[in-house]
Amino acid sequence: MGYKDLKFAEGSIFLVTGGAGFIGSNLCGAILAMGCKVRCLDDFSTGKRENIAGFSGDDNFTLMEGDIRSLDVCLTACEGADYVLHQAAWGSVPRSIKMPLLYEEINIRGTLNMMEAALGSGVKKFVYASSSSVYGDHPALPKKEGQEGKLLSPYAVTKRVNEEYGRLYKELYGLDTYGLRYFNVFGRRQDPDGAYAAVIPKFIKQLLNDEQPTINGDGRQSRDFTYIENVIEANLKACLATSEAAGESYNIAYGGREYLIDIYHELCKALGKDVEPIFGPERAGDIKHSNADISKARELLGYEPEWSFERGIEEAIGWYRENLFLGNGKQ
C-alpha cells in the first residue's frame, strides 16, 4: 500500500518547512489531496513560489514566509500543528564545502530551533529530512543504519548532527522524531538549473535543449535513485508510526542501484537524442557508490515503496517535457 489510503484525524494540521522546495511542495500537494490542512513555511532562499502557486486557492493551504534560523518564527509556525515535516535545509555537497558556516546556521541551528518549537507546541510527530551522505566513506553495500563511516562534507556533518539531536529530543524530552535518510530523490518540480542542480533534471533539460551534458568522473558511480512518490509515502507513514520507532533514522530509497553512465544512455534513448557527454573531474565530497537496505523502514514504518526507478524516470521525463520551455536554455 502506498500513501493515498492513509487516514489522519479530520482537521489535522501539517507544518511543512521548506514547503516551496522540490520535496516540500510535493508533500504539500499530497497532504492537501488527502483533505488535511497544510501550513507551508519557507523563506524562498532555495524554494520557488511557482512550486506552490497551484495551492493558493485551497482553503486548507496557508503560506508562512519566514526563516528557520529565527526561533520565534519556528514557534509561530508550530503553534497548533499536529505533525511537522521538516524539509527546510540547504542541500548540495559541493556548495556546503564552499559555505560551511551557512550550512551550520541553517541545517543545524535551524533544525534545532524547529525541534524545540515542536516540543513546546505539543506536536505529535516530528519527521525530518536526513541524507544518505551520513554514510561517508563506509565501503559496505547496501548501506545499513548503524554502519556509518567518516563524513566527507559539511553537508553530511549537518545531517548527522540533526540525527543526534533527533535521538536526544526523543530520549530526553519525549518528542517523537523520525529521521529519513533520503537517497538521491528525483521527480516533478526538481530544479534543473544552476551549478548545484541534481543530475537527472539537469541531464533531461540539457538533452531536450540539444546541449552536451557533463558527467562528473567516469560515470561509473552508482546511486539508489528514489522517486518522489516513495519519499511522500515515507513521510506520511512516519507520522503514523509507533512511538517505539521514534528517535531513529531510516533509509528511504527504492533499494536499487543505477550507474550514472547507464542512466545517461537511458535518457538519451528515451528522449531520442544521440549526444556524447563530456567527462569532467570527480566532485569533492561525493560518495562513489550508494545503495540502500530499506528493511528497517519497512519493518518499523511500514514503508513499501511502489515506484521503481524505471517507472519514476518515465513519469519524470513526461513532466519535464510538459513543463520546460525549450530553447536558449531557459525554463
N, C-alpha and C positions, 0 to 999 in steps of 0.2 A: 504494500500500500504506500502510495506517495503521501502528499500532504493535503490534498484537496478534500479529503473526507474527515480531517481532524476537526474536533469540536472544542470551542472555547466558550466560556460563560458569556451570555448576552451582555453587551456593553463593555466588554474587555477593552482596555486601552493599552496599546503597544507604543512604546517610545523607540523609534529607530534613529540612532545617531548616525551621522553621515548618510542620511536618508536620500540625499540628492546624488549620491555616488552610484557607481555601477551596481554593486551588490545591494546597497541600501535601497535604491529606488525599486529594484526588483522585489525586495522584501515588502516594501510599502504596497506595491501593486497586488501582491499575493494576499496580504492581510486584508486589504480593502475588499478584495473579491470574496473573502470569507464573511464579510459583513461586520468586521470589527473596526474599532476606531484606531487611527494611526496619528501619532504626533511625530513629525519629522524635524529633527534638529540638525542644522547644517550651517557652516559659516561660508560655504561656497569657495573655499580655498582650492579645493580639487573637485568638489561636486558641481553639477551643472543644472541650471534651472530648467532646461528643456527636458531633463530626465523625469521631472515631477510635474511638468506642465499639464499633463493629462489628468492629474488628480485634483486640480484646483477647484473643480465644480462639485466635488464629492463632499457632502456634509460631514462625513466621518474622517476627513483629512484636515490636519492642521499643520501649517508650516511655522516653525520657530527658528528664526535666524540667531545664531549665537556660537560662541567658541567654547569648546570643552576645557580650555585652559582656565576658564573662569568657574570657580566653584559655585558662585551664585547662579550662573546660567544653568549649570547642571542640576542644582537644587530645584529651580523653577521648572525645568524640563521634566524632572522625575515626579513632580507633585501629582498624586492621584494615579500614576501609571501602574499597571499590573505586571507588565513584562517590559524589560529593556533588552533590545537587540543592539549591542554596541559595535557598530561598524566604523565609526569615525576614527580615522588614523591617516597618516601619510604612508603610502606604500613605496615600493621600489628599493631594491638592494643598492644599486649604483648611486641613487640620489642620497640615500642615507649615509653613504661613505663620504659624500661631499658636505653633508649638513648634519652631523651627529647631534649638535646642540638642539636644533629644531625638533629632531625626532625624539629626543629625550623629553622635551616640553610637551609635545602633542601626544605622542604614543604612550608615554609612561605617566607623566603628571595628569594628562587629560583623562586617561583611563582610571587612575586612582581617584580623581575627582568624581567620575561617574559612579564608581563603586560606593564611595562614601555617600553620595547623594541618593543612590538607590537604597542603601541600607537605612538612611534616615527617613526615607519616604515609604518604607514598608513594601518595597517591590517584591513580588513573589519569586521571580526568576531573573537572573542577570546572565544573559548569553553574550559572549564577546568573541570577536574575531582574533584568532591567533594565526599561526602560519607554519607551513612545512619547513620554513627556514630554521626553525629551532633545532632541527636535527644536525645542522652544521656539517662537520666533516666525518660523522659516523658512517662507516662504509656499508653497514648491513642493509640488505634489501630483502623483503619490503621493510619500510620504516615502521617501527613499532613503538608505541608510547612507553617511556622508561628507558629507551636506548638512544639517548641524545649524545652528540659529540661536541667538539669545540665549535663555538659560534663564529661565523665568518663575516658578520657585518653588524653595524649599529642597529639596523632594522631588526635583525634576528635577536639581538640583545633586548630590544624593547618588547618584543613579543614574549620572550622567555620571562622577563620581569612581570609582564601582565599575568602570566600563568601563575607565578609565585604569589602575587597579590590575590589572584582569584582563589588559590588554595587557602591563603591566610584568612581572607574575608569569610570563607565558609567555616574554617576551623575555629577562628577566634570570635567571630561576630554572628555566625549563623546565616549569612547571606548565601542563598543557593546560586552558585556561579558555575558556568559551563564554558570551557574554552574550546573553540572549534579551530583546529589546525587545517586551514584551507590548503589544498593542493592545486595550484595553477588553475584558478577558476576562469571560465570563459563564457561568452554568450552575449545576448542582446544588450545594447547600451554600453558595452565596454568600449572605452575611448581608443580609437586607432591612431590618434595624433600625439606628437610630442616626442622628445628624446627618451622618455621613460615609459612609452606605451607598451602594453603587453604584446607578445609576439603574434598571437593568432589574429586579432583585429588589424594589427599593423600589416601583416602579410596580405590579408584579404584586401585591404584598401589599396595597397601598392599594386597588387596584381590586377585588380579591377581598373586601375589607372594606367596599366601597362608600364609601371615603374619596376626597377630592378631591386628587390629586397636584399638586405644584408643579414646574413646569419652569423651570430657571434660564435667563434670557434669553428670546429669541423662539422657541426650539425649532428654529431653522434651522442650528444647529451639527451637523456630521456626524462620524461615528465609524466606524472599522473594527471593529465588534463581532466578537469572536472566541470561538467556543465552546470550552469547557474541553477537549474531546477533542483539538482541534488543538494545544493547549498541552502536553498529555501527550505527544503524538507528537513534538513538537519537543524536549522534554527528553530523551526516551529515544533519539531519533536523534542528538542531540548527544553522548550517551555513547558512541556507536559511530562518531562522525565521525573523520576523519583528524587527525593531529597538525598537519598543514599548515593545517587550518581553525581551529586554536586561536588564542587571543589576539584574536579578532574579536568583533564584535557583530552580531546578526541580527534583522531584523524578523520577528516571529511574529504573524501575522494570517491572515485568510482572503483579504484583498485586495479587500474590498468597501467600500461606502460607504453608510451609512444616516443619514438625518436624524432627529433626536430626535423631532420632532413626528410624523413618519410612523410611527416605532416606537410612539409613544404610541397613535395611532389603530389600528394593527395589534393592539396588546394589547387595546384596548377591544373590538375586533371579535371576537378570539379568545376573550375572556372573557365575551362577551355583555353588555358594560357600555356605558352612554351617560353618561359623566361628563366635563364640561368641565374642563380643567386650569386651575390658577392659574399665571400667568406672573410669576416673580419676577426679581430682579436677576441679572445675569451673575455667575458665580463668579470671584473674583480668581485669576489664575494659570492659568486654563484656556486650552487651545489651541482655536481656533474650528473648524478642520477637520482631520480626520485620516484618512488612507487610506494603506495600506502597499504598497510594492513588495516582494514576497517572493521575488524572483528569486535573491538571494544565498543565502538559506536553502535554497531549492530546489536550487540548484547544489551548494553545499558541504556541506549537512547531509542532503540527500535528503528535505527536508520537502515533503510533498504533502498539504495539509490537505483532509480529506474532508467536513468539516462546514460547510455554508453557514450563513449567519445564519438563514434560514428553517427549516432542519432543526433547528438548535440551539434556536431560540426555542420551537419546538413541544415539544421534549423538556423544556426548562426549565419551561415552563408546567405540563406534566404533573407534574413533580417538586414544584413549589410547591403545586399543588392537593392532592397527597397528603401533604405534609409540614408545611403550615402549619395551625395550629389557629386557625380564623377566629373573629371576634367580639372586641370590645374591643381590637383591635389587637395581640393577643398572639400570640406564636409558640409 
